[in-house]
Amino acid sequence: MNKTGSAAKVKLNSFDDLFGDGQPQAGIEQVQEIALSELHEFKGHPFKVLDDEKMQETVESVREHGVLMPGIARPRAEGGYEIIAGHRRRHACELVGLDTMPMFIRNYTDDEATIIMVDSNLQREQILPSEKAFAYKMKLDAMKRQGQRTDLTCARIAHKSDGIKSRDILAEQIGESKDQIRRYIRLTSLVPDLLNRVDNKTIAFNAAVEVSYLTEPEQKMLCDAIEREECTPNLKQARRLKQFSQDGKLDENVIDAIMTEEKPIEDKLVLKGDVLAKYFPKTYTPSQKQKVIVKLLEDWHKRQLRQQER
């Protein structure tokens, strides 16, 4: 197999042709084949490149068709190039055995590169809470530094002088409320062990937000308690931990006392969408599915009662 990507001769017009938003650049750019060894991860890249099912699909696509969508990178002062968009494609190229990858090379500033990097990755279907947390923070910080720009496609808007805050603009762009963005960014204050537990869904999101207000030593004590007691704090316990921390009274004994409190037993059943998908038309809404399920359960219950009466 050819050791280079299949898009070597493709010509496209700037970033708009790739993602639909970007700063227009004059003329037509030539896609360049860049050695994988010259392509380096974006500094502070918040998105994980995992060898999961999605990666396997990308690998199969690259193996069969090559890299159809060129990545974007910028020159590094120390040599080589910093990837802005295309980390997963680069990894897929490595797994396939390619030596190069088709790239657009752009001279973006740090803030421009950060915004493009975040926006291109937020298009993915599945994003971990930790990824969103650091991505939102990085983009918001970049927007604040830019001051007069909302993104890289719109005309300059002096949103500070107009009274429109960067957080408001970010909320509109990504479809999250300002409060939810704030909650996600709070997760960046968690120690790695607790943040991993949020990604693994062993700590609930809202409880993790409350725990993020604990100091680093307090969070580490909580991690030890979680290991000892083999349980994680619910929202009520997390709020108590936060209050004791703010009062300066949180220590190992208090954490143990809160964590060993008896929790109410929840009678909850979760049916995953992929389990139900094969039984319903694609046009059915969650509400319609619920009505059907409840009706079937009612019929089943009636049959059970009739059998008991015999």
C-alpha positions in Angstrom: 0.0 0.0 0.0 1.1 3.5 -0.7 2.7 5.0 2.4 1.2 8.4 1.9 -2.4 9.6 2.4 -4.7 9.8 -0.6 -5.5 13.5 -0.4 -2.1 14.7 -1.5 -3.3 16.4 -4.7 -6.6 17.8 -3.3 -7.0 21.6 -3.4 -9.5 23.3 -1.1 -10.3 26.9 -0.2 -9.3 27.7 3.3 -10.8 26.5 6.6 -14.4 27.1 5.5 -14.1 24.1 3.1 -13.1 21.9 6.0 -15.4 22.8 8.9 -17.6 25.7 7.7 -15.9 28.2 9.9 -12.5 29.8 9.9 -10.7 32.9 8.9 -10.8 33.2 5.1 -7.4 33.2 3.5 -6.8 34.5 0.0 -6.0 32.1 -2.9 -6.1 28.4 -3.1 -4.1 26.2 -0.8 -2.2 23.1 -1.7 -2.6 20.2 0.6 0.9 19.1 1.8 2.0 15.6 2.8 3.7 15.9 6.2 5.7 13.2 7.8 3.9 11.8 10.9 7.1 12.3 12.9 6.9 16.0 12.2 3.3 16.3 13.5 3.1 17.1 17.2 0.2 17.2 19.6 -1.4 20.5 20.4 -0.1 21.9 23.6 -2.7 21.1 26.4 -4.8 19.1 24.0 -7.9 18.2 26.1 -9.3 15.5 23.9 -8.3 11.9 24.4 -7.2 9.8 21.5 -8.4 6.3 22.4 -8.1 3.0 20.7 -11.9 2.4 20.9 -14.5 1.3 18.4 -14.7 4.8 16.8 -10.9 4.7 16.2 -11.2 1.2 14.6 -13.7 2.7 12.2 -11.4 5.5 11.4 -8.5 3.0 10.9 -10.6 1.0 8.5 -11.6 4.1 6.5 -8.0 5.2 6.3 -6.9 1.8 5.2 -9.5 1.6 2.5 -9.7 5.2 1.3 -6.8 7.0 2.7 -7.2 10.3 4.7 -10.1 12.0 2.9 -10.2 15.1 5.1 -6.8 16.8 5.5 -5.8 17.9 9.0 -4.7 21.4 10.0 -1.4 22.3 11.6 0.9 25.3 12.2 4.7 25.6 12.2 6.5 25.3 15.5 9.3 27.5 16.5 11.3 24.5 17.6 10.7 22.7 14.3 7.9 20.4 13.0 4.3 21.3 13.2 1.6 21.5 15.9 -1.6 19.7 15.0 -4.7 21.9 15.3 -7.2 19.5 13.8 -6.4 15.8 13.0 -5.1 14.1 16.2 -7.3 11.0 15.7 -6.5 10.9 12.0 -2.8 11.0 12.7 -3.1 8.1 15.1 -5.1 6.1 12.6 -2.4 6.7 10.0 0.2 5.3 12.5 -1.9 2.2 13.1 -2.4 1.7 9.3 1.4 2.1 8.7 1.4 5.3 6.8 4.4 7.6 6.9 2.7 10.9 6.1 -0.6 12.6 6.4 -2.3 15.3 4.2 -2.3 18.7 6.0 -3.1 22.3 5.6 -0.3 24.4 7.1 -1.6 27.7 8.6 0.1 30.5 10.5 -2.5 30.9 13.3 -1.9 32.7 16.5 -2.2 30.8 19.8 -5.8 31.9 20.4 -6.9 31.3 16.8 -5.4 27.8 16.9 -7.1 27.1 20.3 -10.5 28.1 19.1 -10.2 26.0 15.9 -8.9 23.0 17.8 -11.8 23.1 20.3 -14.5 23.7 17.7 -13.3 20.9 15.4 -13.3 18.4 18.2 -16.7 19.4 19.6 -18.3 18.1 16.5 -17.8 14.5 17.7 -20.8 12.6 19.0 -19.3 11.3 22.2 -17.3 13.7 24.4 -16.2 12.9 27.9 -17.0 15.4 30.7 -13.3 16.0 31.3 -12.8 16.8 27.6 -15.6 19.3 27.6 -14.4 20.8 30.9 -10.9 21.7 29.6 -12.1 22.5 26.1 -14.6 25.0 27.3 -12.0 26.6 29.6 -9.4 26.8 26.8 -11.8 28.4 24.3 -13.3 30.8 26.9 -9.9 32.0 27.9 -8.9 32.4 24.3 -12.1 34.4 23.6 -11.4 36.6 26.6 -7.9 37.3 25.4 -9.1 38.2 21.9 -11.5 40.7 23.4 -13.1 41.9 20.2 -13.8 38.6 18.4 -16.5 36.0 18.9 -15.0 33.4 16.6 -12.8 33.2 13.5 -15.5 33.6 10.9 -17.5 36.6 12.1 -16.6 40.2 11.7 -15.0 41.8 14.7 -17.6 42.5 17.4 -16.6 44.6 20.4 -18.6 42.4 22.8 -16.9 43.8 25.9 -18.0 47.3 25.1 -21.4 46.1 24.1 -21.8 44.4 27.4 -21.9 40.9 25.9 -19.6 38.6 27.8 -17.5 35.9 26.3 -19.4 33.3 28.3 -22.7 34.4 26.7 -21.2 34.1 23.3 -19.7 30.7 24.0 -23.0 29.5 25.4 -24.8 30.5 22.2 -22.1 28.9 20.0 -22.0 25.5 21.7 -25.7 25.2 22.8 -25.1 25.0 26.5 -26.4 27.4 29.2 -23.9 29.7 30.9 -24.4 27.9 34.2 -23.7 24.5 32.6 -20.5 25.9 31.1 -19.5 27.2 34.5 -20.2 23.7 36.0 -18.1 22.0 33.4 -15.2 24.4 33.9 -15.4 23.7 37.6 -14.4 20.1 36.9 -11.0 21.3 35.8 -10.3 22.0 39.6 -10.7 18.2 40.4 -7.7 16.0 41.0 -7.1 13.4 38.3 -8.5 10.5 40.2 -11.9 12.3 40.8 -12.0 13.6 37.3 -11.5 10.0 36.0 -14.4 8.9 38.1 -16.6 11.5 36.5 -15.7 10.2 33.1 -16.3 6.6 34.3 -19.7 7.7 35.7 -18.9 6.5 39.2 -19.3 10.0 40.5 -22.4 12.0 39.3 -21.7 15.2 37.5 -23.5 17.6 39.9 -21.8 15.9 42.9 -18.4 16.3 41.3 -19.1 20.0 40.7 -19.7 20.5 44.4 -16.5 18.4 45.3 -14.5 20.6 43.0 -14.6 23.4 45.6 -12.6 21.3 48.0 -8.9 22.1 48.3 -6.5 19.7 46.6 -5.4 18.0 49.9 -9.1 17.7 50.9 -9.9 16.0 47.5 -7.0 13.6 48.0 -8.4 12.7 51.5 -11.8 12.1 49.8 -10.1 9.8 47.3 -8.6 7.8 50.1 -12.1 7.6 51.8 -13.6 6.5 48.5 -11.1 3.6 48.3 -11.6 2.6 51.9 -15.4 2.7 51.9 -15.9 1.6 48.3 -18.5 4.3 47.7 -18.7 7.8 46.2 -20.5 10.8 47.5 -24.0 11.6 46.3 -25.1 15.2 45.7 -26.3 15.7 49.3 -23.0 14.4 50.7 -21.0 16.5 48.3 -22.7 19.6 49.4 -22.0 18.8 53.0 -18.3 18.2 52.2 -18.2 21.6 50.4 -19.8 23.4 53.4 -17.4 21.8 55.9 -14.5 22.8 53.6 -15.7 26.4 53.3 -16.1 26.5 57.1 -12.5 25.3 57.5 -13.7 22.2 59.4 -13.1 19.4 56.8 -10.7 16.7 57.9 -10.3 13.0 57.5 -12.7 12.2 60.4 -15.4 14.4 59.0 -15.0 13.0 55.5 -15.3 9.4 56.9 -18.4 10.3 58.9 -20.1 11.8 55.8 -19.1 9.0 53.5 -20.3 6.2 55.9 -23.8 7.7 56.2 -26.5 5.4 55.1 -27.8 6.4 51.7 -31.4 5.9 50.7 -31.9 3.0 48.3 -33.0 4.1 44.9 -35.3 1.8 42.9 -34.2 3.0 39.5 -34.1 1.1 36.2 -32.3 2.6 33.2 -33.0 1.3 29.7 -30.4 2.3 27.2 -31.4 3.7 23.9 -29.5 1.1 21.8 -31.4 -1.7 23.7 -34.8 -0.2 22.8 -33.9 1.0 19.3 -34.6 -2.3 17.5 -38.2 -2.4 18.9 -39.3 1.1 17.7 -39.4 3.1 14.5 -36.7 5.7 14.2 -39.3 8.4 14.1 -40.5 7.6 17.7 -39.7 10.2 20.3 -38.8 9.2 23.9 -42.3 10.2 25.0 -43.9 7.9 22.4 -41.6 5.0 23.5 -42.5 5.5 27.1 -46.3 5.4 26.3 -45.8 2.1 24.5 -43.7 0.6 27.3 -46.2 1.6 30.0 -49.1 0.3 27.9 -47.4 -3.1 27.5 -46.6 -3.2 31.2 -50.2 -2.5 32.1 -51.4 -5.3 29.8 -48.8 -7.7 31.3 -49.8 -6.7 34.8 -53.5 -7.5 34.0 -52.6 -10.9 32.7 -50.7 -11.6 35.8 -53.7 -10.7 38.0 -56.0 -12.9 35.9 -53.6 -15.9 36.3 -53.5 -15.4 40.0 -57.3 -15.4 40.2 -57.6 -18.9 38.5 
